[in-house]
Amino acid sequence: MQDELKTSQPQQPGRQVTGWIRDFVISIAISAFIIVFLYQPVVVEGTSMLPRLEDQDRLFINKVAYRVGDIHRGDVVVFNYPRDPSKSYIKRVIALPGDTLEIRRGRVYVNGNLVPEPYVPARFRDERSVTLQTVGPESYWVMGDHRSVSSDSREFGAVDRKYIYGKAVLVFWPFDQMGVVR
């Protein structure tokens, strides 16, 4: 008994091109879905989140995280600037709805407790103070890690939940800075 060897018929050039176009369209559709609904690449502009995030770093934000889950203290969030929603900011959540917040000479107190902030190096601290206040419902107090240069809730107040649209997840460029955002 001899083994039979089947040879495939060469594809016609038109079918090959059609296959490439189909694959390309599917790839674009999947990419668009991911970018629109799941993860979006963004570029950091400015130095308010130093030392973790530097000017021109590229990172992915998770656009689903806060549609299905809660915002937590310490999360690095991306939101529309309340005074001009066409601009986006990236900051760290310091206080949640209903929390009391006070800043005494740069030291942050939430619900009467000093907040440990290992992400803020001593050289980036400042001496600004904020009187005792309660964060409103559906609002979040946000601050940059580079306190001496950050435009944040100390300037524009707590950010309404409706403006927060993503959680910073992963720095992907430059490669030597690649890693999870904490």
SULRAMO-V260011 format. One line per field, one symbol per residue. burial: + if it has 24 or more other ideal C-beta (glycine too) atoms within 12 Angstrom, else -. A space follows every 10 residues. Layout:
# SULRAMO-V260011
burial->???
This chain:
# SULRAMO-V260011
burial->---------- ---------- ---------- --------++ ++-+-+-+++ -+++--++++ +++-++---- +-+++++++- ++-----+++ ++++++--++ +++--+-+++ ----+-+-++ -----+---+ ----+---++ +++++++--+ ++++-+++++ +-++++++++ +--------- +-
